[in-house]
Amino acid sequence: MKPNALVINEADDVAVALEDIPEGGYARLADGREIKALALIPFSHKIALRDIKRGEDIRKYGETIGQAGEDIRAGEWVHTHNLTVEEREG
């Protein structure tokens, strides 16, 4: 099947949904992996590719975009409710 989620950088912890992925549906990646969505993943939003522990960095674009504000399971929606971004000086 055609991929419906994009991993931007191989180091990323999340993929971006290329369409709405319903709860119980699958994020299909170009490398053949499929991740079961544990919640609705709206178009252009992030889905966790692996279990991420509270406080761990979350990578997108190969860069840290924030930290997990709570434990996040593979397949969960990653957004402002569970992703924290620290203010940086400078």
MARBA-3410 file (N, C-alpha, C, O; in Angstrom, 1 decimal):
90
0.8,-1.2,0.0,0.0,0.0,0.0,0.9,1.2,0.0,2.0,1.2,0.4 ~ 0.3,2.3,-0.5,1.0,3.6,-0.5,1.2,4.2,0.9,0.3,4.1,1.7 ~ 2.4,4.7,1.1,2.7,5.3,2.4,1.7,6.5,2.7,1.3,7.2,1.8 ~ 1.2,6.6,4.0,0.4,7.7,4.4,1.0,8.5,5.5,0.3,9.3,6.2 ~ 2.2,8.2,5.8,3.0,9.0,6.9,4.4,9.1,6.4,5.0,8.2,5.8
5.0,10.2,6.7,6.4,10.5,6.2,7.4,10.7,7.4,7.1,11.4,8.3 ~ 8.5,9.9,7.3,9.6,10.1,8.3,10.6,11.0,7.5,11.1,10.7,6.5 ~ 10.8,12.2,8.1,11.6,13.2,7.4,13.1,12.9,7.5,13.8,13.1,6.5 ~ 13.5,12.4,8.7,14.9,12.0,8.9,15.0,10.7,9.6,14.1,10.4,10.5 ~ 15.9,9.8,9.2,15.9,8.5,9.8,16.1,8.5,11.3,15.9,7.5,12.0
16.6,9.6,11.9,16.8,9.7,13.3,15.5,10.1,14.1,15.5,10.2,15.3 ~ 14.5,10.4,13.3,13.2,11.0,13.9,12.5,9.9,14.8,12.5,8.7,14.5 ~ 11.8,10.4,15.8,11.0,9.6,16.7,9.5,9.7,16.3,8.7,9.0,16.8 ~ 9.2,10.6,15.3,7.8,10.7,14.9,7.8,10.7,13.4,8.8,11.0,12.7 ~ 6.6,10.4,12.8,6.3,10.6,11.4,5.2,11.6,11.3,4.4,11.8,12.3
5.0,12.2,10.1,4.0,13.1,9.9,2.9,12.5,9.0,3.2,11.9,8.0 ~ 1.7,12.6,9.5,0.5,12.0,8.7,0.3,12.8,7.4,0.2,14.0,7.5 ~ 0.2,12.1,6.3,-0.1,12.7,5.0,-1.6,12.7,4.7,-2.0,13.2,3.7 ~ -2.3,12.2,5.7,-3.8,12.1,5.6,-4.3,11.8,7.0,-3.5,11.4,7.8 ~ -5.5,12.1,7.3,-6.1,11.7,8.6,-5.9,10.1,8.7,-6.2,9.4,7.8
-5.4,9.7,9.9,-5.2,8.3,10.2,-6.2,8.0,11.3,-6.0,8.5,12.4 ~ -7.2,7.2,11.1,-8.2,7.0,12.2,-7.6,6.1,13.3,-6.7,5.3,13.1 ~ -8.2,6.3,14.5,-7.8,5.4,15.6,-8.0,4.0,15.2,-9.0,3.6,14.7 ~ -7.0,3.1,15.4,-7.0,1.7,15.0,-6.5,1.5,13.6,-6.3,0.3,13.2 ~ -6.4,2.6,12.8,-5.8,2.5,11.5,-4.3,2.4,11.6,-3.7,2.3,12.7
-3.6,2.4,10.4,-2.1,2.3,10.4,-1.5,3.4,9.7,-1.9,3.8,8.6 ~ -0.4,3.9,10.3,0.6,4.8,9.6,1.5,3.8,8.8,2.2,3.0,9.4 ~ 1.5,4.0,7.5,2.3,3.1,6.6,3.5,4.0,6.2,3.3,5.1,5.6 ~ 4.7,3.5,6.4,5.9,4.2,6.1,6.5,3.7,4.8,6.3,2.6,4.4 ~ 7.3,4.5,4.2,7.9,4.2,2.9,8.8,2.9,3.1,9.0,2.2,2.1
9.4,2.7,4.2,10.3,1.6,4.4,9.5,0.3,4.7,10.1,-0.8,5.0 ~ 8.2,0.3,4.7,7.4,-0.9,4.9,6.8,-1.0,6.3,5.9,-1.9,6.5 ~ 7.3,-0.3,7.2,6.8,-0.4,8.6,5.4,0.1,8.7,5.0,1.0,7.9 ~ 4.6,-0.4,9.6,3.3,0.0,9.9,3.1,0.2,11.4,3.5,-0.7,12.1 ~ 2.6,1.4,11.8,2.4,1.7,13.2,1.0,1.9,13.4,0.3,2.7,12.8
0.4,1.1,14.3,-1.1,1.2,14.6,-1.3,2.5,15.4,-0.7,2.7,16.4 ~ -2.3,3.3,14.9,-2.6,4.5,15.5,-3.5,4.3,16.8,-4.5,3.6,16.7 ~ -3.1,4.7,17.9,-3.8,4.6,19.2,-4.8,5.6,19.4,-5.6,5.6,20.3 ~ -4.8,6.6,18.5,-5.8,7.8,18.5,-5.9,8.3,17.1,-5.1,7.9,16.3 ~ -6.9,9.1,16.8,-6.9,9.8,15.5,-5.7,10.6,15.4,-5.3,11.4,16.3
-5.0,10.5,14.3,-3.8,11.3,13.9,-4.3,12.2,12.8,-4.4,11.8,11.7 ~ -4.5,13.5,13.1,-5.0,14.4,12.0,-3.9,14.6,11.0,-2.7,14.5,11.2 ~ -4.4,14.9,9.7,-3.5,15.3,8.6,-2.4,16.3,9.1,-2.8,17.3,9.8 ~ -1.2,16.1,8.8,0.0,16.9,9.1,0.5,16.9,10.5,1.4,17.6,10.9 ~ -0.2,16.0,11.4,0.2,15.9,12.8,1.2,14.7,12.9,1.4,14.0,12.0
1.8,14.6,14.1,2.8,13.6,14.4,2.3,12.4,15.1,1.4,12.5,15.9 ~ 2.8,11.3,14.7,2.6,10.0,15.3,3.9,9.4,15.8,4.9,9.5,15.1 ~ 3.9,9.0,17.1,5.1,8.4,17.7,5.5,7.1,17.0,4.6,6.2,16.8 ~ 6.8,6.9,16.7,7.3,5.7,16.0,7.8,4.7,17.0,7.9,3.5,16.7 ~ 8.0,5.1,18.3,8.5,4.3,19.3,7.9,4.7,20.6,7.4,5.9,20.7
8.1,3.9,21.7,7.7,4.4,23.0,8.7,5.4,23.4,9.9,5.2,23.2 ~ 8.2,6.5,24.0,9.1,7.6,24.4,8.8,7.9,25.9,7.6,8.1,26.2 ~ 9.8,7.9,26.7,9.6,8.1,28.2,9.5,9.6,28.5,10.0,10.4,27.8 ~ 8.7,9.9,29.5,8.6,11.3,30.0,10.0,11.9,30.2,10.8,11.3,30.8 ~ 10.2,13.1,29.6,11.4,13.8,29.8,12.4,13.5,28.6,13.3,14.3,28.5
12.2,12.5,27.9,13.1,12.2,26.7,12.9,13.2,25.6,11.8,13.7,25.4 ~ 14.0,13.5,24.9,13.9,14.3,23.7,13.1,13.7,22.7,13.1,12.4,22.5 ~ 12.4,14.5,21.9,11.6,14.0,20.7,12.2,14.7,19.5,12.4,15.9,19.4 ~ 12.6,13.8,18.5,13.2,14.3,17.3,12.3,14.3,16.1,11.6,13.4,15.8 ~ 12.4,15.4,15.3,11.7,15.6,14.0,12.7,16.4,13.2,13.4,17.3,13.8
12.8,16.1,11.9,13.8,16.8,11.1,15.2,16.4,11.5,16.2,17.1,11.1 ~ 15.4,15.4,12.3,16.7,15.0,12.8,17.2,15.9,14.0,18.3,15.8,14.4 ~ 16.3,16.8,14.4,16.6,17.7,15.5,15.6,17.6,16.6,14.5,17.1,16.4 ~ 16.0,17.9,17.8,15.1,17.9,19.0,14.1,19.0,18.9,14.5,20.2,18.7 ~ 12.8,18.6,18.9,11.7,19.6,18.9,11.1,19.8,20.2,10.3,20.7,20.4
11.5,19.1,21.2,10.9,19.2,22.6,11.1,17.9,23.3,11.9,17.0,22.9 ~ 10.5,17.8,24.5,10.6,16.7,25.3,9.2,16.1,25.6,8.2,16.8,25.5 ~ 9.1,14.8,25.9,7.9,14.2,26.2,7.4,14.7,27.6,8.2,14.5,28.6 ~ 6.2,15.2,27.6,5.7,15.7,28.9,5.1,14.6,29.7,4.7,14.8,30.9 ~ 4.9,13.4,29.1,4.4,12.2,29.7,4.9,11.0,28.9,5.5,11.2,27.8
4.8,9.8,29.4,5.1,8.7,28.6,4.2,8.6,27.4,3.0,8.9,27.5 ~ 4.8,8.4,26.2,4.1,8.3,25.0,4.4,7.0,24.4,5.5,6.5,24.2 ~ 3.3,6.3,24.0,3.5,5.0,23.4,3.6,5.1,21.8,3.0,6.0,21.3 ~ 4.2,4.1,21.2,4.3,4.1,19.8,2.9,4.1,19.3,2.0,3.3,19.7 ~ 2.6,4.9,18.3,1.2,5.0,17.7,0.4,6.1,18.3,-0.7,6.4,17.8
0.9,6.8,19.3,0.1,7.9,19.9,0.3,9.2,19.1,1.4,9.3,18.5 ~ -0.7,10.1,19.2,-0.6,11.4,18.6,0.4,12.2,19.5,0.3,12.2,20.7 ~ 1.3,12.8,18.8,2.3,13.7,19.5,1.9,15.1,19.2,2.0,15.5,18.0 ~ 1.6,15.9,20.2,1.1,17.3,20.0,1.3,18.0,21.3,2.0,17.6,22.2 ~ 0.8,19.2,21.4,1.0,20.1,22.6,0.5,19.5,23.9,1.0,19.9,25.0
-0.4,18.5,23.9,-0.8,17.9,25.1,0.2,16.9,25.8,0.1,16.6,26.9 ~ 1.2,16.5,25.0,2.2,15.6,25.5,3.7,15.9,25.1,4.6,15.2,25.3 ~ 3.8,17.1,24.5,5.1,17.6,24.0,5.4,18.9,24.6,4.6,19.8,24.5 ~ 6.5,19.0,25.3,6.9,20.3,25.9,8.1,20.9,25.2,9.0,20.1,24.8 ~ 8.2,22.2,25.1,9.3,22.8,24.5,9.9,23.8,25.5,9.2,24.7,26.0
11.1,23.6,25.8,11.8,24.5,26.7,12.2,25.8,26.0,12.7,25.7,24.9 ~ 12.0,26.9,26.7,12.5,28.2,26.2,14.0,28.2,26.2,14.6,27.8,27.3 ~ 14.7,28.6,25.2,16.1,28.7,25.2,16.6,30.1,25.1,16.0,31.0,24.4 ~ 17.6,30.4,25.9,18.2,31.8,25.9,19.0,32.0,24.6,19.6,31.1,24.0 ~ 19.1,33.3,24.3,20.0,33.7,23.2,19.4,33.9,21.9,20.1,34.2,21.0
END
